[in-house]
């Protein structure tokens, strides 16, 4: 079946196992935490749900395990109106993130890729890119699959948005197939080989990536908003002031909001502002996908 979707997401699906504790345990120490929460996560699935909640039609490509987490993650995509017909069940375990959140809201995460590590170029080949406008990619699946997906999308005329997270070096051949690169400051620092400490150094680092063939770089800077760098212009788009509860998936909410706004023909500045509002709202709630805002909530914040 071909997904009739505007946005294709090829990436990870995780079960996030989250425990709040007063602090992180020392080596060899056992401490008591609160009840375990099992929350749908994974950067790919988060971005798919984020865009779908903004009203875009979205199809997800990836793999879950042959365990109890897999069907729950697929059902959650369906509940959020994401086409899950290209999410395969794999003999491996479902990707899992074991997350401890301390009393100040800081988190410490151990990621087990599981089935996400089994997403191969053949999974990309099984999907029709014909009707889609945009492809969202992250780095929680094998790099060769990301490179292949970007190339196929470019050949089919899709706009390719890459969130280079978790941070790792990338080949120039991949960067040349990316229309919009959305790193945070530490990812930008790693990719450019330049220190990123403020807006000026972020701009300078972004230019080195434009020189490698990326069309547009949008640097997410948390409370400092976002920096948009294209061949023609540079603009800093401030953030929205909110009471932060948990920043998990705020970056994914930003990308879902940005992609949907661009799909609707908004300018880059408007898209980044929309992304900032989406990310800010996600930071006001606990957990990954439960925190992702709806279109109405984002538009209300923009009006305010």
C-alpha positions, -999 to 999 in steps of 0.1 A, spaced: 0 0 0 13 35 -9 9 60 19 -11 90 7 7 113 30 22 148 27 49 140 52 70 108 53 89 101 84 116 74 83 130 68 118 128 53 153 100 42 175 109 37 212 91 27 244 103 52 270 105 37 305 105 67 327 110 68 365 111 100 385 135 99 415 148 125 440 183 122 425 204 99 403 218 69 422 255 66 428 273 35 414 262 4 433 234 23 451 197 15 451 172 43 456 134 44 455 116 62 427 80 69 417 58 45 396 72 35 363 56 53 333 58 36 299 55 64 273 56 62 235 88 79 222 116 77 197 126 108 176 110 94 144 76 86 160 77 118 181 81 139 149 54 119 131 29 124 159 40 161 163 32 168 126 0 148 127 -13 168 157 -7 199 136 -31 185 110 -6 172 84 -12 138 68 18 117 79 31 82 72 58 65 94 84 40 82 104 20 108 105 -12 129 92 -23 163 100 -56 181 81 -87 185 72 -80 221 44 -63 240 58 -28 234 56 -31 196 18 -33 191 13 -5 217 36 18 197 18 11 165 -16 16 181 -4 49 194 6 61 159 -29 50 146 -46 68 175 -27 100 164 -38 96 127 -3 85 115 -3 59 87 16 29 103 13 5 74 51 6 68 61 0 104 73 -36 104 75 -61 133 111 -73 137 124 -104 157 146 -80 177 133 -62 208 115 -29 205 138 1 208 138 13 245 149 43 264 155 39 301 150 74 315 156 86 351 143 121 358 156 139 390 138 164 412 151 194 391 138 179 359 172 168 346 172 134 329 197 106 324 190 82 295 202 48 284 191 40 248 187 4 235 182 7 197 166 -28 193 145 -30 161 155 6 152 189 -7 144 174 -31 118 158 -5 96 175 -11 62 175 6 28 151 -21 15 125 -7 40 129 27 22 125 10 -12 91 -5 -1 75 29 2 62 52 -26 76 87 -24 53 98 -52 26 116 -33 47 130 -5 60 166 -3 85 162 26 107 137 43 117 139 80 149 120 91 168 117 124 198 95 134 183 68 156 183 43 127 214 31 107 232 59 89 233 40 56 195 39 57 193 77 64 217 84 34 197 61 11 163 77 21 176 113 16 189 103 -19 156 87 -29 137 117 -16 159 141 -35 154 121 -67 116 123 -62 115 160 -55 107 159 -18 120 185 6 144 167 30 145 178 67 172 162 88 174 165 125 211 153 131 203 138 165 218 120 184 250 139 174 275 121 151 297 131 122 280 130 88 294 125 53 292 155 30 273 134 5 243 132 29 245 170 38 243 177 0 209 159 -1 195 179 28 172 209 22 168 219 59 192 208 86 178 213 122 206 208 147 208 220 183 239 239 195 259 207 204 250 189 172 260 220 152 293 222 170 301 186 162 291 188 125 309 221 118 340 214 139 336 249 154 327 260 189 291 272 193 286 294 223 263 322 212 243 334 182 273 348 163 293 316 166 262 295 157 258 316 125 294 311 116 292 273 121 259 272 101 277 288 71 303 260 70 274 235 66 258 257 38 291 254 21 288 216 21 255 218 2 228 221 29 202 246 16 190 260 50 202 256 86 179 262 115 196 260 149 174 253 179 187 271 209 162 263 237 153 294 256 172 315 231 148 306 203 161 296 169 186 309 144 176 307 107 205 307 82 198 305 44 220 315 15 200 348 14 194 358 50 201 352 86 174 358 113 170 351 149 135 341 160 129 345 198 113 318 219 81 319 239 82 322 277 67 292 294 70 273 327 92 243 318 82 209 332 101 185 310 120 193 278 117 158 264 105 159 227 105 197 226 129 195 197 106 170 180 76 192 185 96 221 169 103 200 138 67 188 135 54 224 137 80 237 113 74 210 87 36 215 89 39 253 86 62 250 56 38 225 40 11 251 43 32 276 23 44 297 53 77 316 50 108 302 68 104 329 95 68 320 101 77 283 101 104 288 127 81 309 149 54 282 146 81 256 155 92 276 185 56 278 198 52 240 193 84 233 212 76 257 240 42 240 246 57 206 246 81 216 274 52 225 297 41 188 300 57 156 312 68 128 287 75 126 250 44 121 228 18 130 255 34 165 256 30 172 219 6 201 213 -23 203 188 -28 229 160 -54 248 181 -30 250 211 -2 264 190 -24 289 172 -37 301 205 -1 307 218 8 325 186 -23 348 190 -14 355 226 
